Amino acid sequence: MPHLRSDALDNRDRLLDAARTLFDEVGLGVTMREVARRAGVGPATLYRRFPTKQDLVGAAFAEELRECRAIVERGAVDPDPWRGLRRVVIDSSELNARNHALVEAFTNDFPDAVDFARHRAELLRILAGLARRAQAAGALRADFVLDDLVLVLLAGRGVSRAPAAQRLAAARRFAVIAVDGLRADRRTDDRAGRLAARRAVTS
């Protein structure tokens, strides 16, 4: 993206925020004028930044992908791998709850616009490394596989059916419960170790 003046960049951000909100609330059928009105700018400003509806939709979805990647990368560099993994799941669930309609609409209407396979593969590679660190630290259950994390994120999409006012809280609550189910149960491990030790003594 070319360098923009601060006022132009502010307008672009406001337009994208408005577009993402309206796409989520109404769907891709929302008009360009409605987006401009929600952003508080004139139609000329909108068309100067995004000449077509597809340009606007594509830019809004690109922002979604950047946020998703940023969440994963922040978690991956956390010195505490369990905290990083937990944060990835919670933040990703909240992002999905906020913009689920945009993702669904974009992938249905523009299925070839983005290389989803490459995007997904890159993020899964980063997450696999984070998961290995969490397992090595004894925080993530030993039988964890990456598909477990994918399952949690897919299941979290169900909260998109909750009323808008409750959606974020529901997504956060679901994510916390789900990810805590992936935590290694040290108490169980300790009991198993003590039992094995007693059996070794008495055998």
N, C-alpha and C positions, 0 to 999 in steps of 0.2 A: 504494500500500500504506500503511495507517495506521501511525503511529509505534508502534514496539514497544519494550518494556523490553529491556535488554541480554540478560537471561536468555531472554526469549521469542524475541528475534531469533537468539540462539545456537541455540535448539532448532529454529527454522525452518531455519536454515542446515544444521544437522546432518541434519535430515529430508530436505532437498532433495539434499544430497550423497549420503546413503544411497540415496535413491530413484533418482538418476541412475546410481549404480554398479550397483544391482540391475537396473534396466531394461536396462542394457547387458549385464550378465552373464546374466540370465534372460529378459528380455523383459517386456512389459507384464502378463504373467500373474502376476507376483509379487504376493503378498498384502500388504495394508496392515499386518498384524501382522509380517510379515517385514521390512518397511521400518522399523517402529518398533523392532524388535529390533536391526537393524543400526545404527540411529541411537543406540541406548542410551536410549530414552525409552519411556514407557508408551503403550499404544494410545490412552488418553484424551487425551494431549498431541497425538498425531498427528491425531486426529479434531477436536480443538479448532482446530487450524491448518488442516486440510484435511478438510472434512466428507465428501467423496466421493473415490473413486479418480480420477475425471476432474479434480477440482480439483488433486490432487497431480500428475498427469501434465501438466496444462496449466502448472502453476507450474514444474515441472522443465524443460519445453521452453522456457518463457519465459526461464529462466536461460540456457539454451543460446543463444538468439537474442541476449541481452544480451552474452554473452561474445563471440560472433561479431562483433557490431557494435563492441564495445570494441577488439577486435584490429584491425579495419580503421581505426577512428578514430585509434588510437595510431600506426599506420603512416603515416597521412595527414599527421600533424603533425610527423613526424620531419624535422629540417632537411636530412637526407641522404635524398633520395627513393629511391635504390637500396636503402639500408639499410632504409628503411621498407617498401618493396615486398617485399624478401626476408623481412623479419620477418613480414609479413602471411601470406605463403605458408607459412612454416614453422609459425607458431603456429596457423594455420587447419587445417593438416594434422594437427597433434597433437590439436587439439580434436576434429576429425572422427574420428580414430582412437580417442579415449577414449569418444566418445558416439555412434558411428555407429549402433549398434543402437537407441538411443533415437530418433534422427532418423527412421530407417526405420520403426520401429514407430508412431511418432506420426503420421507423414504417411500411413501406410496406414490407421490406425484413426480418425484425426481429420483428414481431408483439408481440411475447411472451417473448422477451428478458428482458423487463423492466416492472415493475408493474406500468403502467401509471395511473391506477385508484387511487392507493394509493398516488402516487406523486401529482396528481391533487387535490385529496381531502385534503391533508395536506396544499397545497398552498392556496386553496380556504378558508380553515378555518382561516388561517392567514389574508388573504385579507378581510374576513368578519369582523374580529375584527378591522382592520384598517378603513374600511368603516364606522363602527359604531362610531368610534372616530371622524371621519371627519364630520359625520352627527350631532353628539352631539356638535361639535364646530361651527355648522352653516355654514360650508364651502361646504358640499356636499348636493345636492338637496334632499329634503325629500322623494321624490318618487323613489329614487334609489333602485334597487335590484341588487344582485350580478350578475345575468345574463346579466345586462347591461355592466358590465366590461368584461365579457367573450365575449360578442358580439363585443365590441370594439377591443379586441385582435384578434379575428377571422377575423374581417373585415380588420385589418391591414395586414394580410397575402397577400392581393392583391398587395401590393407594391413590392412583390418579382418578379413580372413580369416587373417591371421597369428596364431600363438599369442599369448595375452594378454600374456605376459611379454616378448615381442619387439615388440609392436605399436607402442609409442611410438617406440622406436629406429628401427624400419623406416619409420615415417611421417616422422620427422625426416630420415633419410638420403635417402629418395625426394624430399622437398621440396627439400633442398639441391642434389641433382643436377639436378632439373627446373628450378629457378629459375635456377641458374647457366647453364643452356642459353639463358636469355633475356638474358643479359648481352651488351652490345655488345662485340665482339672488336676492341679498339683496335689490336692488332698486325696483324690482317688489314686494318683500315682504313688503317693507316699504310703497309703494304706496297702496297696498291692505290693510295694517293696517290703514293708514290714512283715506282711503275711508270708512272702517268699522267704524272708530271712528266718522266720520262726520255723517254717517247714524244713529249711535246710538244717537247722539245729536239731530238730526232733527226728529227722530221718536217719 
